[in-house]
Amino acid sequence: MMQPGKMIEIANQMNKYKLDIIALQEIRWQGQGRIEKQNFTVIYSGTDARTGLYGTGFMMTNKMRLAMLEYEAINERICKIRIKGKFRNITLISTHAPTEDKTDIVKDEFYDKLDEVCSKVHKYDTLLVLGDFNAKIGKHENQSHVAGKYTLHEENSENGDLLAQFATRHKLFIRSTTFPHKNIHLGTWKITGTNQCNQIDHVLVNRRHYSTVINIRTLRGPNCDSDHYLVKAVIRNKIVNVPRMAKNKIPRWNTELLRTDGETLEQYQQEITNKITQKRNKEDSNLATIEEEWTKIEKSVIEAANQTIGERERTRNEEWFDQECEDAIEEKNKARKQMLTRNTRRNCELYKESRRKANMVIKRKKRQHLNGKLEEVEQLNNESESRKFYAAIKKIKKTFQPKADMCKDKDGALITEEDKVLERWKEHFSDLLNTEENVPRTTEPHESMNEEATEPPTRTDVRAAIARLKNHKAPGEDTIKLNKLKEITETKIGEYQGGFRPNRGTTDQLFVMRQIMENCYEYDIDLHMLFIDYKQAFDNVRRDKLEE
């Protein structure tokens, strides 16, 4: 999945063959995380360094994502998810075992970790371990308690023995060897340069739920430029229909039109004036409260914005993957289908040529998209659009940031279930913001302040305040400006307080410390420094003191 557009190509194949979940191997991505797109979600677990090797995960539909209880990215060879079922939950483990040429140490480390993961699976869950085990299972081996006889191989390979031992330890059955299919529907990996296929990708299920798996066979039609065929498993288990929670959509208004289009600005102002006048004429403004007056203004502004400027169009990152890319991939898939039907030298050459053309089209489209972004940045710079210019540069430079929806408990264990994550955050802030009850209460003398009577703000004052507001700033909940509080807080804060004050920030303090240390070193003066750390001084709130 390192190639451009490969994730979208796999998602299209999943939709075409009506698959709910795909276990992925050789993702070759760095790190771990979750990617949510419009029609699918990807869970991945890769290497810590950018090696371009290994990586496992899952791709699933939105229905499966809503039913997902938890997921755990173990390492670059193991990834686990848990799905909520109607009668019993389902645990899926995507694996990629070491190849035959790896050392025994690497193989033992893999199966030791897989043993640890399987031992933590809930007792009554339907457990499915699936992936590329690089293991040949023989039909003539004495292992009827863990495998069937419908395989392409006579004897176990070394990895096959390890897989059989693993299945025995955890009371699993290699279910992919129990269905009588044609040989072309049993082979999962085609040896490069030959027509020979090996059956090295398997699906294991716990014996208790042996009958849950209805059918397993290889599908040769789906094509993602892999030397492995897709292994399809049909599971008999009902998934809970989790209703999608409606999110409060915050409108993002196209306010740039008010700055660039004079006609739209005039129309917007006229609409607001008309709507406020209409609302005031319907009711007596003299009897309305401040809150009622503000509600009228708020509704008028929103209605006028809807009718004039509207919301900004939300663009997606895959906008470069257009119909031309899809047509090239479709031609490639047709050539591959023809090659599978008649495996001649000419058909193989045609498939390689169509595959090369498809890759060239996708790379060209992505390169054109990037060049267009760079031209847009240059145009913004020429037009002196500083804010948009730096935002566009930041968007191009920043690397991909996966969705962070996990946290750790007090013991350092990773939590992935959404309900438990929310509960952990609640617990964290409860401990952080609430002080201990046994703290003695002290009474401080109240310091009276000279308060001069002020007149209510005039229309001129309001206009001046609005004119001083900066664009592209998020409004606060109470709309209280920080400057109004500074005159009071500065009289309460002692001289010892360095942070959170003008000209006494962290960088200022570091500069002073550096000057003192350099001068003492220059004049050979002994220096003793004492640092007192007030733990979370501005995070712990004494609510009883606020009430006083």
C-alpha positions as CSV (number, residue, x, y, z in Angstrom):
1,M,0.0,0.0,0.0
2,M,3.0,2.3,-0.4
3,Q,2.2,3.0,-4.0
4,P,0.0,6.0,-4.8
5,G,-3.7,5.3,-4.9
6,K,-3.3,1.7,-3.7
7,M,-5.6,2.2,-0.6
8,I,-8.4,3.5,-2.8
9,E,-7.9,0.6,-5.2
10,I,-8.3,-1.9,-2.4
11,A,-11.3,-0.1,-1.1
12,N,-12.9,-0.3,-4.6
13,Q,-12.3,-4.0,-4.7
14,M,-13.8,-4.5,-1.3
15,N,-16.9,-2.7,-2.4
16,K,-17.1,-4.6,-5.7
17,Y,-16.9,-8.0,-4.1
18,K,-19.2,-6.9,-1.1
19,L,-16.6,-7.7,1.6
20,D,-17.1,-6.3,5.1
21,I,-13.5,-6.7,6.5
22,I,-10.2,-7.4,4.8
23,A,-7.2,-8.5,6.8
24,L,-4.1,-6.8,5.3
25,Q,-0.5,-7.8,5.3
26,E,2.6,-6.1,3.9
27,I,1.0,-2.6,4.3
28,R,4.5,-1.2,4.6
29,W,3.4,1.9,6.5
30,Q,5.3,3.4,9.4
31,G,3.7,3.6,12.9
32,Q,0.3,2.6,14.1
33,G,-3.1,4.2,13.9
34,R,-6.5,4.4,12.3
35,I,-7.6,6.2,9.1
36,E,-11.3,7.0,8.6
37,K,-12.4,7.8,5.1
38,Q,-15.9,8.5,3.8
39,N,-16.7,4.9,2.9
40,F,-14.1,2.8,4.8
41,T,-11.7,2.7,7.7
42,V,-8.1,1.3,7.9
43,I,-6.5,0.0,11.0
44,Y,-2.8,-0.5,10.6
45,S,0.2,-1.6,12.6
46,G,3.6,-1.0,11.1
47,T,7.3,-0.6,12.0
48,D,8.6,2.3,14.2
49,A,11.1,3.2,11.5
50,R,10.4,4.0,7.9
51,T,11.7,0.7,6.4
52,G,9.0,0.0,3.8
53,L,8.6,-3.5,5.1
54,Y,6.0,-5.6,6.8
55,G,2.9,-4.1,8.4
56,T,-0.5,-5.6,9.1
57,G,-4.0,-4.3,9.6
58,F,-7.6,-4.3,8.6
59,M,-9.8,-2.4,6.1
60,M,-13.5,-2.4,7.0
61,T,-16.8,-0.8,6.0
62,N,-18.5,1.8,8.0
63,K,-20.9,-0.7,9.4
64,M,-18.1,-2.8,10.8
65,R,-16.3,0.3,12.2
66,L,-19.4,1.3,14.2
67,A,-19.6,-2.3,15.6
68,M,-15.9,-2.3,16.5
69,L,-15.3,-2.5,20.2
70,E,-11.6,-2.1,20.3
71,Y,-8.4,-2.6,18.3
72,E,-4.8,-3.1,19.2
73,A,-1.8,-2.6,17.0
74,I,0.6,-5.2,18.5
75,N,3.6,-4.9,16.1
76,E,4.5,-4.9,12.4
77,R,3.4,-8.6,12.2
78,I,0.3,-8.7,14.4
79,C,-2.8,-6.6,14.6
80,K,-6.1,-7.3,16.5
81,I,-9.7,-6.0,16.4
82,R,-12.8,-7.0,18.3
83,I,-16.3,-6.7,16.7
84,K,-19.5,-6.6,18.7
85,G,-21.8,-9.5,17.6
86,K,-25.5,-10.0,18.5
87,F,-24.9,-13.3,20.4
88,R,-21.2,-13.3,20.8
89,N,-18.3,-11.0,20.0
90,I,-15.7,-11.7,17.3
91,T,-12.0,-11.2,17.7
92,L,-9.9,-11.0,14.5
93,I,-6.1,-11.2,14.4
94,S,-4.3,-10.3,11.2
95,T,-0.8,-11.9,11.1
96,H,2.2,-12.1,8.8
97,A,4.5,-14.9,9.9
98,P,8.3,-15.0,9.0
99,T,9.3,-16.9,5.9
100,E,11.0,-20.2,5.8
101,D,14.5,-18.7,5.5
102,K,14.2,-16.7,8.7
103,T,16.1,-17.9,11.8
104,D,14.5,-19.9,14.5
105,I,14.9,-16.9,16.9
106,V,12.7,-14.7,14.7
107,K,10.1,-17.4,14.3
108,D,10.0,-18.2,18.0
109,E,9.6,-14.5,18.8
110,F,6.7,-14.2,16.4
111,Y,4.8,-17.2,17.8
112,D,5.6,-16.2,21.4
113,K,3.9,-12.9,20.8
114,L,1.0,-14.5,19.0
115,D,0.6,-16.9,22.0
116,E,0.4,-13.9,24.3
117,V,-2.2,-12.1,22.2
118,C,-4.4,-15.2,21.9
119,S,-4.2,-15.9,25.6
120,K,-5.8,-12.5,26.3
121,V,-8.8,-13.1,24.0
122,H,-12.1,-13.1,25.8
123,K,-13.2,-16.7,26.7
124,Y,-16.5,-16.7,24.8
125,D,-15.4,-14.7,21.7
126,T,-15.3,-16.3,18.3
127,L,-11.6,-16.2,17.6
128,L,-10.3,-15.9,14.0
129,V,-6.6,-15.9,13.3
130,L,-6.0,-15.1,9.6
131,G,-3.2,-14.0,7.4
132,D,0.0,-15.0,5.6
133,F,1.6,-17.7,7.7
134,N,4.0,-18.8,4.9
135,A,3.1,-22.4,6.0
136,K,2.4,-25.4,3.9
137,I,-0.1,-27.9,5.6
138,G,0.2,-31.5,4.4
139,K,-2.8,-33.7,3.7
140,H,-1.0,-36.9,4.8
141,E,0.2,-35.6,8.2
142,N,-1.2,-37.0,11.4
143,Q,-2.9,-33.8,12.4
144,S,-6.7,-34.3,11.9
145,H,-7.3,-32.6,15.2
146,V,-6.0,-29.2,13.8
147,A,-6.3,-29.5,10.0
148,G,-8.3,-31.0,7.2
149,K,-7.2,-32.9,4.1
150,Y,-8.1,-30.4,1.3
151,T,-4.7,-28.8,0.7
152,L,-2.3,-28.6,-2.2
153,H,0.6,-30.1,-0.3
154,E,1.6,-33.6,0.8
155,E,3.6,-32.8,3.9
156,N,4.0,-29.9,6.3
157,S,6.8,-27.4,5.8
158,E,8.8,-26.2,8.8
159,N,6.4,-23.3,9.2
160,G,3.5,-25.7,8.8
161,D,4.7,-27.6,11.8
162,L,4.9,-24.4,13.8
163,L,1.4,-23.4,12.8
164,A,0.0,-26.8,13.7
165,Q,1.7,-26.6,17.1
166,F,0.3,-23.1,17.6
167,A,-3.2,-24.3,16.7
168,T,-2.9,-27.3,19.2
169,R,-1.8,-25.0,22.0
170,H,-4.8,-22.7,21.6
171,K,-7.4,-25.3,20.5
172,L,-7.7,-23.8,17.1
173,F,-8.5,-25.5,13.7
174,I,-7.0,-24.6,10.4
175,R,-10.4,-24.1,8.7
176,S,-9.0,-23.2,5.3
177,T,-8.0,-26.9,4.8
178,T,-11.5,-28.3,5.2
179,F,-13.5,-27.2,2.1
180,P,-13.4,-29.2,-1.1
181,H,-12.6,-26.8,-3.9
182,K,-10.7,-26.8,-7.1
183,N,-7.0,-26.5,-6.9
184,I,-7.2,-23.0,-8.4
185,H,-9.4,-22.0,-5.5
186,L,-7.0,-23.5,-2.9
187,G,-3.7,-21.8,-3.9
188,T,-3.1,-18.5,-2.3
189,W,0.4,-17.5,-3.6
190,K,1.7,-17.8,-7.1
191,I,5.5,-18.4,-7.4
192,T,7.0,-15.6,-9.5
193,G,7.8,-16.8,-13.1
194,T,5.9,-20.0,-12.9
195,N,2.3,-21.3,-12.9
196,Q,2.8,-23.1,-9.6
197,C,0.7,-22.0,-6.6
198,N,1.2,-22.7,-2.9
199,Q,-1.4,-22.6,-0.1
200,I,0.3,-20.6,2.6
201,D,-2.4,-18.2,3.6
202,H,-4.8,-19.7,6.2
203,V,-7.8,-19.0,8.4
204,L,-7.9,-20.5,11.9
205,V,-10.9,-20.6,14.2
206,N,-11.4,-21.9,17.7
207,R,-12.9,-25.4,17.8
208,R,-15.8,-24.3,19.9
209,H,-17.0,-22.1,17.0
210,Y,-15.9,-24.5,14.2
211,S,-19.3,-24.3,12.4
212,T,-19.3,-20.5,12.4
213,V,-17.1,-20.5,9.3
214,I,-19.3,-21.6,6.4
215,N,-16.9,-21.4,3.5
216,I,-13.3,-20.4,2.6
217,R,-11.9,-20.2,-0.9
218,T,-9.5,-18.2,-3.0
219,L,-10.8,-15.4,-5.2
220,R,-8.5,-14.8,-8.2
221,G,-10.6,-11.8,-9.5
222,P,-9.6,-9.0,-7.0
223,N,-6.4,-7.4,-8.2
224,C,-4.2,-5.1,-6.2
225,D,-0.9,-5.9,-7.9
226,S,0.0,-8.5,-5.3
227,D,1.4,-12.0,-5.8
228,H,-1.1,-13.3,-3.3
229,Y,-4.7,-14.1,-4.1
230,L,-7.5,-12.9,-1.9
231,V,-8.8,-15.6,0.5
232,K,-12.5,-15.1,1.2
233,A,-14.1,-16.5,4.4
234,V,-17.8,-16.5,5.0
235,I,-18.7,-16.2,8.7
236,R,-22.1,-17.1,10.1
237,N,-22.5,-14.5,12.9
238,K,-24.9,-11.5,13.2
239,I,-23.3,-8.1,13.8
240,V,-25.0,-5.6,16.1
241,N,-26.5,-2.7,14.2
242,V,-25.0,0.3,16.0
243,P,-26.9,3.5,15.1
244,R,-24.6,6.3,13.9
245,M,-24.6,9.2,16.4
246,A,-25.5,12.5,14.7
247,K,-22.6,14.9,15.2
248,N,-23.2,18.6,15.8
249,K,-22.0,20.0,12.5
250,I,-20.4,23.4,12.9
251,P,-20.9,25.5,9.8
252,R,-17.8,26.9,8.2
253,W,-18.9,30.0,6.4
254,N,-17.3,31.2,3.2
255,T,-16.4,34.6,4.8
256,E,-13.8,35.3,2.1
257,L,-16.7,36.5,-0.2
258,L,-17.3,39.3,2.2
259,R,-13.8,40.6,1.7
260,T,-13.4,39.9,-2.1
261,D,-16.9,40.4,-3.5
262,G,-18.4,43.8,-2.8
263,E,-21.8,42.8,-4.2
264,T,-22.1,39.9,-1.8
265,L,-21.0,42.1,1.1
266,E,-23.7,44.6,0.3
267,Q,-26.3,41.9,-0.1
268,Y,-25.3,40.3,3.2
269,Q,-25.5,43.6,5.1
270,Q,-29.0,44.3,3.6
271,E,-30.2,40.8,4.6
272,I,-29.1,41.2,8.2
273,T,-30.7,44.7,8.4
274,N,-34.0,43.4,7.0
275,K,-34.2,40.4,9.2
276,I,-33.4,42.2,12.4
277,T,-36.0,44.9,11.5
278,Q,-38.6,42.2,10.8
279,K,-38.0,40.4,14.1
280,R,-38.1,43.7,16.1
281,N,-41.4,44.7,14.4
282,K,-43.1,41.5,15.4
283,E,-42.3,41.9,19.1
284,D,-41.9,44.9,21.4
285,S,-38.2,45.4,21.8
286,N,-38.6,47.5,24.9
287,L,-39.9,44.5,26.8
288,A,-37.3,42.0,25.6
289,T,-34.4,41.0,27.7
290,I,-30.7,41.1,26.7
291,E,-30.7,37.4,26.0
292,E,-33.8,37.7,23.8
293,E,-32.3,40.6,21.9
294,W,-29.1,38.6,21.3
295,T,-31.1,35.6,20.1
296,K,-32.7,37.7,17.5
297,I,-29.4,39.0,16.3
298,E,-27.9,35.5,16.2
299,K,-30.7,34.0,14.2
300,S,-30.6,37.0,11.8
301,V,-26.9,36.6,11.2
302,I,-27.1,32.8,10.5
303,E,-30.1,33.2,8.2
304,A,-28.4,35.9,6.2
305,A,-25.2,33.9,5.9
306,N,-27.1,30.9,4.7
307,Q,-28.8,33.0,2.0
308,T,-25.8,34.9,0.8
309,I,-22.3,33.5,1.5
310,G,-23.1,29.9,2.3
311,E,-20.7,27.3,3.7
312,R,-17.2,26.6,2.4
313,E,-16.9,23.5,0.2
314,R,-15.1,20.7,2.0
315,T,-12.4,19.1,-0.2
316,R,-11.0,15.7,0.3
317,N,-7.4,14.6,-0.1
318,E,-8.1,12.0,-2.8
319,E,-9.3,14.6,-5.3
320,W,-6.4,13.7,-7.7
321,F,-7.7,10.1,-8.0
322,D,-10.2,10.8,-10.8
323,Q,-12.0,8.9,-13.5
324,E,-8.9,8.5,-15.7
325,C,-7.2,6.6,-12.9
326,E,-10.2,4.3,-12.4
327,D,-10.3,3.6,-16.2
328,A,-6.6,2.7,-16.2
329,I,-7.1,0.3,-13.3
330,E,-10.1,-1.2,-15.0
331,E,-8.1,-1.9,-18.2
332,K,-5.4,-3.4,-16.1
333,N,-7.9,-5.7,-14.3
334,K,-9.4,-6.8,-17.7
335,A,-5.9,-7.7,-19.0
336,R,-5.3,-9.7,-15.8
337,K,-8.6,-11.5,-16.1
338,Q,-7.7,-12.5,-19.7
339,M,-4.3,-13.7,-18.5
340,L,-5.9,-15.9,-15.9
341,T,-8.3,-17.3,-18.5
342,R,-5.5,-18.1,-21.0
343,N,-2.1,-18.0,-19.5
344,T,-0.1,-17.3,-22.7
345,R,3.0,-15.3,-23.2
346,R,1.2,-12.6,-25.1
347,N,-1.5,-12.2,-22.4
348,C,1.2,-12.0,-19.8
349,E,2.9,-9.2,-21.8
350,L,-0.3,-7.4,-22.3
351,Y,-1.0,-7.5,-18.6
352,K,2.4,-6.2,-17.7
353,E,2.0,-3.4,-20.2
354,S,-1.4,-2.4,-18.9
355,R,-0.1,-2.6,-15.3
356,R,2.8,-0.3,-16.2
357,K,0.5,2.2,-17.9
358,A,-1.9,2.3,-14.9
359,N,1.0,3.0,-12.6
360,M,2.2,5.8,-14.8
361,V,-1.3,7.4,-15.0
362,I,-1.7,7.3,-11.2
363,K,1.8,8.7,-10.6
364,R,1.3,11.4,-13.2
365,K,-2.0,12.4,-11.7
366,K,-0.5,12.7,-8.2
367,R,2.4,14.7,-9.6
368,Q,0.1,17.1,-11.4
369,H,-1.9,17.5,-8.2
370,L,1.2,18.3,-6.3
371,N,2.4,20.8,-8.9
372,G,-1.0,22.4,-8.9
373,K,-0.7,22.9,-5.1
374,L,2.7,24.5,-5.5
375,E,1.4,26.8,-8.2
376,E,-1.4,27.8,-5.8
377,V,1.1,28.6,-3.1
378,E,3.1,30.7,-5.5
379,Q,0.0,32.6,-6.5
380,L,-1.0,33.2,-2.9
381,N,2.5,34.6,-2.3
382,N,2.2,37.0,-5.3
383,E,-1.2,38.2,-4.1
384,S,0.2,38.8,-0.6
385,E,-2.3,36.4,1.0
386,S,-0.1,35.7,4.0
387,R,-2.5,33.6,6.0
388,K,-3.5,31.4,3.1
389,F,0.1,31.2,2.0
390,Y,1.5,29.8,5.2
391,A,-1.5,27.5,5.7
392,A,-0.9,26.0,2.2
393,I,2.8,25.5,3.0
394,K,2.0,23.9,6.3
395,K,-0.5,21.5,4.6
396,I,2.1,20.4,2.0
397,K,5.0,20.0,4.5
398,K,3.3,18.2,7.3
399,T,3.4,14.5,7.4
400,F,0.4,12.3,7.8
401,Q,-1.1,12.3,11.3
402,P,-3.2,9.3,12.2
403,K,-6.2,9.7,14.3
404,A,-5.3,9.4,18.0
405,D,-8.2,7.8,19.8
406,M,-6.3,5.7,22.4
407,C,-4.8,6.5,25.8
408,K,-3.2,4.7,28.7
409,D,-4.6,3.9,32.1
410,K,-2.8,4.6,35.4
411,D,-0.8,1.4,35.0
412,G,0.4,2.2,31.5
413,A,-1.8,-0.3,29.7
414,L,-3.2,0.8,26.4
415,I,-7.0,1.5,26.2
416,T,-8.7,1.4,22.8
417,E,-12.4,1.0,23.6
418,E,-14.2,4.3,23.1
419,D,-16.2,4.1,26.3
420,K,-13.2,3.3,28.4
421,V,-11.1,6.0,26.8
422,L,-13.8,8.6,27.6
423,E,-14.0,7.3,31.2
424,R,-10.2,7.5,31.5
425,W,-10.2,11.1,30.4
426,K,-12.9,11.9,32.9
427,E,-10.9,10.3,35.6
428,H,-7.8,12.2,34.6
429,F,-9.3,15.6,34.7
430,S,-11.2,14.8,37.9
431,D,-7.9,14.0,39.6
432,L,-6.2,17.0,38.0
433,L,-8.7,19.8,38.6
434,N,-10.1,18.7,42.0
435,T,-7.9,19.4,45.1
436,E,-7.8,17.2,48.1
437,E,-10.6,17.6,50.6
438,N,-8.2,17.7,53.7
439,V,-6.5,20.9,52.6
440,P,-7.0,23.4,55.4
441,R,-9.1,26.4,54.5
442,T,-7.5,29.8,55.1
443,T,-9.3,33.1,55.3
444,E,-7.6,36.1,53.6
445,P,-8.7,39.6,54.2
446,H,-10.8,41.1,51.4
447,E,-9.1,43.9,49.6
448,S,-11.5,46.5,48.5
449,M,-11.0,48.1,45.1
450,N,-11.9,51.6,44.0
451,E,-14.6,51.1,41.5
452,E,-15.7,54.1,39.5
453,A,-19.2,54.2,38.1
454,T,-19.1,53.8,34.4
455,E,-21.7,54.6,31.8
456,P,-23.2,51.9,29.5
457,P,-21.4,51.5,26.2
458,T,-22.5,53.7,23.5
459,R,-23.0,52.7,19.8
460,T,-19.6,54.3,19.0
461,D,-18.0,52.1,21.7
462,V,-19.5,49.0,20.3
463,R,-18.5,49.8,16.8
464,A,-14.9,50.5,17.9
465,A,-14.8,47.2,19.8
466,I,-16.0,45.3,16.8
467,A,-13.5,47.0,14.6
468,R,-10.6,45.9,16.9
469,L,-11.6,42.2,16.5
470,K,-9.2,40.1,14.4
471,N,-10.4,37.9,11.7
472,H,-10.0,34.1,11.7
473,K,-10.2,33.9,15.5
474,A,-12.4,31.4,17.3
475,P,-14.9,33.0,19.7
476,G,-14.8,32.3,23.4
477,E,-17.7,30.9,25.4
478,D,-18.1,34.0,27.6
479,T,-16.7,36.5,25.1
480,I,-14.6,38.1,27.9
481,K,-11.3,39.5,26.6
482,L,-8.2,38.7,28.5
483,N,-7.2,42.4,28.6
484,K,-10.1,43.2,30.9
485,L,-8.8,40.8,33.5
486,K,-5.2,41.9,33.5
487,E,-5.8,45.0,35.5
488,I,-7.2,42.9,38.3
489,T,-4.9,39.9,38.2
490,E,-1.7,42.0,38.1
491,T,-2.6,43.4,41.5
492,K,-3.1,40.0,43.0
493,I,-0.1,38.1,41.6
494,G,3.1,38.5,43.7
495,E,6.5,39.5,42.3
496,Y,7.7,35.9,42.7
497,Q,5.5,34.7,39.9
498,G,7.4,34.6,36.6
499,G,5.2,32.7,34.1
500,F,1.9,33.8,32.5
501,R,2.9,37.5,32.8
502,P,4.0,40.1,30.3
503,N,7.8,40.2,29.9
504,R,8.1,37.4,32.4
505,G,7.5,34.4,30.2
506,T,9.6,31.2,29.9
507,T,11.9,32.6,27.3
508,D,12.5,35.8,29.3
509,Q,13.3,33.8,32.4
510,L,15.7,31.5,30.5
511,F,17.5,34.6,29.1
512,V,17.9,36.1,32.6
513,M,19.2,32.8,33.9
514,R,21.7,32.5,31.1
515,Q,23.0,36.0,31.7
516,I,23.5,35.4,35.4
517,M,25.3,32.1,34.8
518,E,27.6,33.6,32.1
519,N,28.5,36.6,34.3
520,C,29.2,34.4,37.3
521,Y,31.4,32.1,35.3
522,E,33.3,35.1,33.8
523,Y,34.1,36.7,37.2
524,D,34.6,33.4,39.0
525,I,31.7,33.9,41.4
526,D,30.0,30.9,43.1
527,L,26.4,30.5,42.1
528,H,23.7,28.5,43.9
529,M,20.3,28.3,42.2
530,L,17.1,27.0,43.8
531,F,14.1,26.0,41.7
532,I,10.7,25.5,43.3
533,D,8.2,23.8,41.1
534,Y,4.6,24.5,42.0
535,K,2.9,21.4,40.6
536,Q,0.2,22.3,38.2
537,A,-0.3,25.6,39.9
538,F,-2.8,26.9,37.4
539,D,-4.6,23.6,36.9
540,N,-5.8,22.8,40.4
541,V,-8.9,24.9,41.2
542,R,-10.2,25.6,44.7
543,R,-13.8,26.1,44.0
544,D,-14.6,27.1,47.5
545,K,-12.2,30.0,47.2
546,L,-13.9,31.1,44.0
547,E,-17.3,31.2,45.8
548,E,-15.8,33.3,48.5
